[in-house]
């Protein structure tokens, strides 16, 4: 399976199963298009003879055949037979999202957590529950050495002492258990101060700073409960913090909605403020919400990704580039095979813990009693549900089998699938469309920057292209 497309003056061919990426001329594009249709060399020669020189057509066909023999075009899917093996592996938990605070000091209009309550009740996680959660993670992680814990909310800094105490407890257990904790914090920045920055710079492997871009957009969607915007409160802190972290090991994460479909301007506004690590996610909300992304918004959003990609290339060439999370594709290695097939590992490798110690497949299921997997005292009590999440992969969804981006999105988000279809093993179609566009832009950026450097060889998984 191949995917051919044109973007920003580049003709690009992705060989889906091998991951090989080829930047090609018009002739080769036309040849591959016809090879993908199953046409023979004679048929291709005949169809293209009026447009290209006969010898050039023959040479292009020959080169494509050679790449096909080398497994870099029309390659076989070597992963399909492996998925059953992966789904049968013992469950090893490697990451927890601690809902350290079911409370928030902002009233974001699009918040899936219902202003921190998660459609339930407000509450702060106690040290005792958090300690048991870390013990559960250690117990359930098998021989895995590196463990990840994200302090999330609501707003986790509203329970700051417990955050600090749990980090200290985790560190105290590392040597005896042969584990290494990587802690992260997601914050809206309202309560961030020097003490919090100092602590996180010592202890947190990553910090996620929530900001939606331009002041008008941010203040509209992320106000205080009284309606006042939070932009002027948090931006100076986040700018200082990004510099303190040497523009690394953090990112500013925003959400765009139907209200700001011109979100490229929000990304660029953050770059203009000096941020080098930026993410801007499309809101996921039911159609009944006025801010929800609709199918008719997709062309506008795709256009914005193109605008952003071209501007990122320009800025990179000028020496003032920045990273955009959805355009970050590692052409030299990429994720392991299991992650390519089944994504984030929610419901198995990755779990969320409520303030009361309930275990959920991920933070987006928090508050839904149908998805309580167990608790930090007794561990997993619903192995049947864990098995259902293990079955979620790119081969269990018919839509994924014909999608060129399946090994980049790994089949999409189980929570989004559930919220839009009622089942965890379907797809959120708007998300699929946007994912495909992001992959195309990301590969084009790689091609453009390699071309600018005079580097005609791009690599993926160690293969020369």
GITA-V515167 format. One line per field, one symbol per residue. ss: DSSP state (H for helix, E for strand, L for the rest). Layout:
ss->???
This chain:
ss->LEEEEEELLEEEEEELLLLLEEEELHHHHHHHHHHHLLLLHHHHHHHHLLLLLHHHHHHHHHHHHHHHHLLLLLLLLLLHHHHHHHHLLLLLLLEEEEEEEELLLLLLLLLLLLLLLLLLLLEELLHHHHHHHHHHHHHHLLLLLEEEEEEEELLHHHHHHHHHHHHHHHHHHHHHHLLEEEEEEEELLLLLLHHHHHHHHHHEEEEEEELLLLHHHHHHHLELLLLLELHHHHHHHHHHHHHHLLLLLEEEEEEELHHHLLLHHHHHHHHHLLLLEEEEEELLLLLLLLLLLLHHHHHHHHHHHHHHHHHHHHHHHLLLLLEEHHHLLLLLLLLLHHHHHHLLLELLLEEEELLLLEEELLHHHLLLHHHEEEELLLEELLHHHHHHHHLLLLLLLHHHHLLLLHHHHLLLLHHHHHHHHLLLLLLLHHHHHHHHHHHHHHHHHHHHHHHHLLLLLLEELLEEL
